[in-house]
Amino acid sequence: MVLRSSEPPVGAVRDSRPRAIELLQPLVDADLAWMRYYRGAQVRILHPAAQRQGGIISRTGYTGEDGFEFSMGAGIAEDVWNVIVEMGRPLGLVPTGLGARDTLRLEAGMPLYGHELSEQIDPFRAGLGFACHLTGYDFPGRDKLKELKQQQPERVRVGLEMEGRRIPRQGCPVMAGADVIGEVTSGTHSPTLKKPIAMAYLRREYARPETVVAIDIRGRTEPARIVELPFYSRKAK
């Protein structure tokens, strides 16, 4: 759980350091500092609220910051949530919803299922090939994934920064002149960049950074510039 706001919560001390390890480490029996990014583990939850149950914790906060996801049984989830919120209050922790998570993952250029990944969009096209372990494992669809890995996709995922203030949404056509060259998969107003941004899949020949394209937003085209992903990186901020 990480704040990326430039303003701290009321009463909290301004501090931009990620605090997820500091907050969660007392609650689990795994060494979170040594857990690699995009890795996870089954853990015991070291608090009475867990009723001696365990859970799964992974270093996959999916916000662009260094955070964690914590999965556990529904019967203890609310009580453990309340413990985490109370423990995090002195650190400036405030709860946020999936809408905030979706905005942050888009700023970080992270694909989301149902947008940049679907039954029609394979993981290699989405830039998630690193998560496909095709040797040493046997599972339904492995042979098809091996085929897809060898193919060059016709469309590639790009970032788009709008020149105006209108926000493109999923499904908006991307144009080069009168030619439809792709489609927006996610779009929002970026609170970090203070401008509308989007991700889209475009035909490969148009997907060069600094190329200016047009996005059809409810029947009116708006100019946008192709940029390299991610829009935001904690390493470069």
VOVEXKOL-512290 format. One record per residue (C-alpha): chain; residue number from 1; residue in three letters; y negated, x, z negated. Coordinates in steps of 0.02 Angstrom, whole numbers. Layout:
VOVEXKOL-512290
A | NUM | ala | Y | X | Z
...
//
This chain:
VOVEXKOL-512290
A | 1 | met | 0 | 0 | 0
A | 2 | val | -155 | 89 | 61
A | 3 | leu | -339 | 46 | 79
A | 4 | arg | -430 | 110 | 233
A | 5 | ser | -595 | 23 | 197
A | 6 | ser | -753 | 125 | 184
A | 7 | glu | -803 | 21 | 33
A | 8 | pro | -695 | 19 | -126
A | 9 | pro | -651 | -143 | -217
A | 10 | val | -776 | -202 | -347
A | 11 | gly | -755 | -98 | -503
A | 12 | ala | -645 | 33 | -420
A | 13 | val | -687 | 217 | -401
A | 14 | arg | -718 | 272 | -221
A | 15 | asp | -565 | 372 | -168
A | 16 | ser | -495 | 381 | 8
A | 17 | arg | -334 | 472 | -38
A | 18 | pro | -172 | 381 | -1
A | 19 | arg | -100 | 327 | -170
A | 20 | ala | 65 | 245 | -118
A | 21 | ile | 177 | 384 | -188
A | 22 | glu | 79 | 390 | -350
A | 23 | leu | 97 | 202 | -371
A | 24 | leu | 279 | 177 | -319
A | 25 | gln | 364 | 334 | -384
A | 26 | pro | 382 | 270 | -565
A | 27 | leu | 471 | 116 | -499
A | 28 | val | 615 | 199 | -404
A | 29 | asp | 747 | 333 | -431
A | 30 | ala | 716 | 422 | -264
A | 31 | asp | 597 | 568 | -238
A | 32 | leu | 468 | 487 | -124
A | 33 | ala | 371 | 647 | -94
A | 34 | trp | 522 | 719 | -3
A | 35 | met | 559 | 563 | 100
A | 36 | arg | 521 | 596 | 283
A | 37 | tyr | 414 | 480 | 387
A | 38 | tyr | 515 | 337 | 464
A | 39 | arg | 658 | 369 | 342
A | 40 | gly | 720 | 259 | 200
A | 41 | ala | 845 | 248 | 57
A | 42 | gln | 930 | 126 | -59
A | 43 | val | 855 | 141 | -233
A | 44 | arg | 869 | 74 | -408
A | 45 | ile | 711 | -15 | -465
A | 46 | leu | 663 | 58 | -634
A | 47 | his | 574 | -92 | -711
A | 48 | pro | 639 | -240 | -812
A | 49 | ala | 564 | -358 | -683
A | 50 | ala | 700 | -302 | -562
A | 51 | gln | 837 | -370 | -677
A | 52 | arg | 942 | -213 | -645
A | 53 | gln | 940 | -245 | -458
A | 54 | gly | 903 | -118 | -322
A | 55 | gly | 814 | -119 | -155
A | 56 | ile | 773 | -20 | 1
A | 57 | ile | 615 | 83 | 17
A | 58 | ser | 559 | 166 | 179
A | 59 | arg | 412 | 275 | 227
A | 60 | thr | 357 | 154 | 362
A | 61 | gly | 197 | 72 | 301
A | 62 | tyr | 151 | 35 | 483
A | 63 | thr | -36 | 40 | 454
A | 64 | gly | -75 | 215 | 520
A | 65 | glu | -83 | 281 | 343
A | 66 | asp | 52 | 359 | 235
A | 67 | gly | 131 | 206 | 155
A | 68 | phe | 295 | 123 | 113
A | 69 | glu | 390 | -39 | 141
A | 70 | phe | 490 | -104 | -7
A | 71 | ser | 630 | -230 | 22
A | 72 | met | 723 | -321 | -118
A | 73 | gly | 807 | -484 | -161
A | 74 | ala | 702 | -642 | -154
A | 75 | gly | 745 | -682 | -334
A | 76 | ile | 650 | -532 | -402
A | 77 | ala | 521 | -504 | -264
A | 78 | glu | 379 | -603 | -345
A | 79 | asp | 398 | -521 | -515
A | 80 | val | 408 | -345 | -442
A | 81 | trp | 257 | -384 | -331
A | 82 | asn | 157 | -434 | -484
A | 83 | val | 207 | -272 | -572
A | 84 | ile | 150 | -169 | -422
A | 85 | val | -17 | -261 | -411
A | 86 | glu | -49 | -236 | -596
A | 87 | met | -1 | -52 | -593
A | 88 | gly | -109 | -23 | -439
A | 89 | arg | -265 | -108 | -504
A | 90 | pro | -335 | 52 | -586
A | 91 | leu | -306 | 143 | -420
A | 92 | gly | -409 | 16 | -322
A | 93 | leu | -261 | -80 | -251
A | 94 | val | -298 | -252 | -179
A | 95 | pro | -170 | -365 | -92
A | 96 | thr | -191 | -396 | 94
A | 97 | gly | -99 | -504 | 218
A | 98 | leu | -6 | -477 | 380
A | 99 | gly | -166 | -506 | 479
A | 100 | ala | -241 | -349 | 403
A | 101 | arg | -80 | -253 | 434
A | 102 | asp | -82 | -309 | 615
A | 103 | thr | -261 | -247 | 639
A | 104 | leu | -221 | -78 | 562
A | 105 | arg | -61 | -50 | 661
A | 106 | leu | -156 | -90 | 821
A | 107 | glu | -291 | 38 | 778
A | 108 | ala | -149 | 163 | 750
A | 109 | gly | -72 | 119 | 920
A | 110 | met | 92 | 58 | 844
A | 111 | pro | 200 | -64 | 944
A | 112 | leu | 248 | -229 | 863
A | 113 | tyr | 397 | -337 | 909
A | 114 | gly | 343 | -491 | 1005
A | 115 | his | 195 | -395 | 1077
A | 116 | glu | 232 | -217 | 1138
A | 117 | leu | 419 | -235 | 1112
A | 118 | ser | 530 | -382 | 1159
A | 119 | glu | 691 | -431 | 1246
A | 120 | gln | 601 | -390 | 1408
A | 121 | ile | 517 | -229 | 1347
A | 122 | asp | 642 | -93 | 1299
A | 123 | pro | 606 | 40 | 1166
A | 124 | phe | 585 | 181 | 1291
A | 125 | arg | 449 | 87 | 1383
A | 126 | ala | 368 | 51 | 1215
A | 127 | gly | 368 | 235 | 1165
A | 128 | leu | 502 | 211 | 1031
A | 129 | gly | 641 | 312 | 1110
A | 130 | phe | 644 | 427 | 959
A | 131 | ala | 722 | 284 | 860
A | 132 | cys | 868 | 262 | 982
A | 133 | his | 1015 | 370 | 927
A | 134 | leu | 1129 | 362 | 1079
A | 135 | thr | 1255 | 497 | 1034
A | 136 | gly | 1375 | 489 | 888
A | 137 | tyr | 1353 | 301 | 869
A | 138 | asp | 1435 | 155 | 957
A | 139 | phe | 1345 | -12 | 958
A | 140 | pro | 1318 | -161 | 1076
A | 141 | gly | 1193 | -114 | 1211
A | 142 | arg | 1209 | 74 | 1194
A | 143 | asp | 1266 | 100 | 1375
A | 144 | lys | 1121 | -4 | 1440
A | 145 | leu | 999 | 96 | 1334
A | 146 | lys | 1070 | 256 | 1407
A | 147 | glu | 1032 | 189 | 1581
A | 148 | leu | 856 | 138 | 1533
A | 149 | lys | 821 | 310 | 1458
A | 150 | gln | 846 | 388 | 1630
A | 151 | gln | 727 | 269 | 1718
A | 152 | gln | 541 | 289 | 1738
A | 153 | pro | 458 | 124 | 1692
A | 154 | glu | 343 | 45 | 1819
A | 155 | arg | 217 | 0 | 1684
A | 156 | val | 158 | 106 | 1537
A | 157 | arg | 73 | 62 | 1374
A | 158 | val | -112 | 106 | 1362
A | 159 | gly | -259 | 81 | 1246
A | 160 | leu | -413 | -14 | 1302
A | 161 | glu | -588 | -10 | 1227
A | 162 | met | -701 | -153 | 1277
A | 163 | glu | -877 | -118 | 1336
A | 164 | gly | -937 | -288 | 1274
A | 165 | arg | -906 | -392 | 1119
A | 166 | arg | -775 | -515 | 1182
A | 167 | ile | -599 | -490 | 1115
A | 168 | pro | -450 | -490 | 1233
A | 169 | arg | -292 | -574 | 1169
A | 170 | gln | -108 | -564 | 1211
A | 171 | gly | -73 | -624 | 1388
A | 172 | cys | -245 | -588 | 1461
A | 173 | pro | -226 | -515 | 1638
A | 174 | val | -292 | -340 | 1670
A | 175 | met | -374 | -321 | 1840
A | 176 | ala | -420 | -185 | 1963
A | 177 | gly | -534 | -277 | 2082
A | 178 | ala | -440 | -435 | 2130
A | 179 | asp | -271 | -355 | 2093
A | 180 | val | -179 | -396 | 1931
A | 181 | ile | -113 | -228 | 1868
A | 182 | gly | -48 | -277 | 1696
A | 183 | glu | -64 | -385 | 1542
A | 184 | val | -136 | -368 | 1367
A | 185 | thr | -4 | -367 | 1230
A | 186 | ser | -117 | -356 | 1076
A | 187 | gly | -304 | -367 | 1049
A | 188 | thr | -425 | -376 | 903
A | 189 | his | -593 | -319 | 837
A | 190 | ser | -572 | -146 | 761
A | 191 | pro | -660 | -135 | 591
A | 192 | thr | -646 | 56 | 599
A | 193 | leu | -716 | 78 | 775
A | 194 | lys | -828 | -76 | 763
A | 195 | lys | -781 | -134 | 938
A | 196 | pro | -645 | -241 | 1021
A | 197 | ile | -487 | -147 | 1065
A | 198 | ala | -321 | -192 | 1146
A | 199 | met | -155 | -124 | 1203
A | 200 | ala | -83 | -170 | 1372
A | 201 | tyr | 55 | -124 | 1494
A | 202 | leu | -20 | -68 | 1660
A | 203 | arg | 52 | -9 | 1824
A | 204 | arg | 78 | 177 | 1809
A | 205 | glu | -44 | 226 | 1947
A | 206 | tyr | -189 | 142 | 1853
A | 207 | ala | -146 | 205 | 1679
A | 208 | arg | -259 | 359 | 1674
A | 209 | pro | -379 | 386 | 1528
A | 210 | glu | -562 | 347 | 1566
A | 211 | thr | -514 | 227 | 1707
A | 212 | val | -623 | 70 | 1700
A | 213 | val | -532 | -95 | 1726
A | 214 | ala | -574 | -278 | 1699
A | 215 | ile | -490 | -402 | 1581
A | 216 | asp | -488 | -587 | 1619
A | 217 | ile | -534 | -673 | 1456
A | 218 | arg | -525 | -862 | 1478
A | 219 | gly | -581 | -855 | 1659
A | 220 | arg | -718 | -725 | 1642
A | 221 | thr | -688 | -540 | 1673
A | 222 | glu | -750 | -408 | 1551
A | 223 | pro | -752 | -218 | 1581
A | 224 | ala | -640 | -106 | 1478
A | 225 | arg | -603 | 81 | 1476
A | 226 | ile | -428 | 154 | 1462
A | 227 | val | -414 | 275 | 1314
A | 228 | glu | -275 | 381 | 1242
A | 229 | leu | -178 | 310 | 1095
A | 230 | pro | -195 | 300 | 950
A | 231 | phe | -370 | 230 | 928
A | 232 | tyr | -367 | 293 | 749
A | 233 | ser | -273 | 436 | 668
A | 234 | arg | -281 | 483 | 484
A | 235 | lys | -259 | 666 | 537
A | 236 | ala | -417 | 661 | 643
A | 237 | lys | -530 | 547 | 540
//
